[in-house]
Amino acid sequence: MPSESEENYLRALWKLSGEPQQWIATGKLADRVGVSHPSATRMAGRLCEQGWVEHEPYRGVRLTSKGSELAIQTVRRHRILESYIATILGVPWDRVDAEVERLEHAVSEELICRMEEALGFPSRDPHGSPIPDRDGHLPGKVEEIILTEAPIAVELEVVRVIDALPDVLIWLGERGVTPGSRIIVEAREPGGGPLLLMPAVGERPVAISGSLAQSIEVRVIGP
């Protein structure tokens, strides 16, 4: 079985890789996990010895099919735990990730399945990220687009907020920009500039940076 550290690397690599699994530079993996580049290189070698990744100098690291299966189960456990403590225990969405980091490596698969059943088999976690099912399959796409690509003056539903820091999640939550909320892009500055959002129901306009808008996925509701 992988160690806690190995699971964290595999999950980070899965998030970076996409489908099909792409080669990821060890420096990029290091930045994602928050360690030095030499530490990430050493871990890549360990994961390669276990058969979970391929590792080639000057090319980087890539999940094997075995490693991808393990990473998906790690992602599934993390996101179900986030959903459970947010829904059942009322932990705010800006704190669930940190709480789950302390819990996830000690929880059995049986308990994860019981939590999933108690929640009614959710398809997404509190941040809108898709939850793999017991066979490792992700739920179908809902035609998400990045907020910076969304049309002007059209009602949108926020689907997902990707990898935002806790203070950013608090800020978005206070302004009603959360998964399931409805918004309209009133204006967008060119060249990756800020956007002006109007929540669909009774709130003040919200100005957000272009870089933050890149981490928000939405879907078009209607004209």
N, C-alpha and C positions, 0 to 999 in steps of 0.2 A: 504493500500500500504506500502511496506517496505521502511524504511529510507535509506539514502545514505550509511550509515555504514552497515546496514543489507544486502543491495545488494552486497556490497564488500565482506562480509563474505560468502554469498551464492555462489558468483562466484568463490572465492578462494576454497571453499569446493568442488565445482563441478570439478574444475581442478585437485584437489588432489585425488578425489574419483575413477575416472574411471567408466567403465561399466562392470557389474552392480555396483551400488553405494556401496562403501566399507566403513567400519567404519574407521574414522580418529581420531587419538589422538588429544585432544584439544591443547596440546603443539605444535604439528606439524602445526595445523591450526593457532595458535598464531604466529609462526615463519613466516608462509606464509603471513599473513596480516601485520606483523610488530608491534605487540602489546605484552603486558605482558601475561603470561599464565593465571593469574586470570581474566584479562579482557576478554580473549577468552572464559573462562569458563562461565562467566556471560552472554556474548552474546549468547553462546550456549543455555543457559537456556531461554533467551528471544525468540530465534528462535524456540525452542521447544514449548513454549507457543502458538506461532502463527501457529503451525502445519507444519512448513517448514523443521524441522529436528527431528530426534530422538536423545536423549542425555542420556547416561548411564554412571555412574561413573565407572572408570577403563576400560571402553570399548571405550569411545569417543563419536563422533557425526557422524550422517549419514543423508544424505538428504532423505526426504520422496518423494513420487512421486509428490506431490504438490510443494515441495521445489525445486525439480529437474527441473520442468517445468519453474518455476520462474527464476532459475539460468541460464537456457539455453537462455531465452529471454534477460537476462542481458548480457550474453556473446555475443549474436547476436548483440545487440545494440552497445556494445563496439567495436566489430570488424568491423561493417559496418561504424561506425564513423571514425575509424582509416583508413579504406580504402578510405573514401571520402576525408578526409583532406590530405591524402598522394597523391591521384590521382588528385583531382580537385584543391587543394590549394598548392600542392607541398611541404608539410611539410615533412622533412626527417624522415626515419623510426626509428631513434633513439629518436625522439621527439614526435611521435604521441601518445604514451601511456600517457605521462604526460598531453598533451593537452586534450585528451579525458576524462581523470579523472576529468577535470574541467567542461566538457560539458555534459557528458552522462546522468546525473540524471535530467537534465532540458529539454531533447529532447523528443518530443512526438513520439509515435509509427507510426503515419501517416507520420511524417517527415523522420523517419528511412526508411520506405518503399519507399518513394520518392527518397531518396538517393540511396537505393539499386537499384531501377529501373534506375536511371540516370547512375549508374556505370555498368549497364548491368548484374545485378544479379551475383556479384562475388562469387566464392566459397571459397576464402581464403583471409586473410588480408595481410598487407604489410610484416608481419613476416612469412607468410605461414601457419598460424593457420586456421583451417577450420571454415567457417561461417555457423551456423545453418540457415535453411530456415524458412519461416514464420510458418511452422508447427512444428518447433523445431527439424527437422531432419538434421543430419550432412551429408556432401557430402561423396561419397564413397571413400574408401581407394585407394591409388595409390601404394601400396606395399612399403611403406616407411620403411627404416631401419635406426638405429642409425649409425652415421658416424664411430664410433669405430668398428662396425661389418661389414663395407663395404669391399668388396674384393679389393686386390691390383691391380694396373695397369688396372683398368676398368673404363670407363667413367661413371660419376655419375651426376645427376642433384640435386642441393640443393632444397629441398622441404620446409623446415621449420627451423627456428631458435627459440628455445623455451625459453621464459622468460629470455632473456639476458639483462643485464644492458645497459644503453645508451652508456657508453664508450666502451663496448664490441661490440655493434652494429656499432659504428663509426669505430672501428678497423677492423671489418669484412668487412664493406662496402668499406673501402679504399683498401682492398685486393681482392675485387671482389667475396667474399664468401657471396652471397645473394640468396634469393629464385629465382629459374629460372636459375641461373648460372651453368655452367658445370665445374666439377673438376675431378681430378684423384688422388687417394691416391698412392703416390710414395713409401712411406715407413711408417712403424708403429713400434714403440718401444714396446717390450713386457711389460706385467704387468701394463697396463694402461698408458704407457708413451706417449710422444708426437707423432704427425703424421706430415708427410711432404706431403703437397698438391701441386699439379700442376694445376692451372687453365687451362681449355681446350683450351683457346684462348689467346695467346700472353702476358701473365703476368709472373712475377717472382714466384718461389716456395714460399709457405707459410707454416711455421711451427706453429702448434697450439697444445695446451696442450690436454692431454687425457680427462680432466674434461670438457673443452670447447667442444670438439668433441662429448661428451655425450649429449649436448644440440642441436645438429644439426642433422636433419633428411634428408636423401637422398633417391633417387631411382636409380636403375641400368639402364643405357641407353643402353650399349652395350659393347662388348669385347674391 
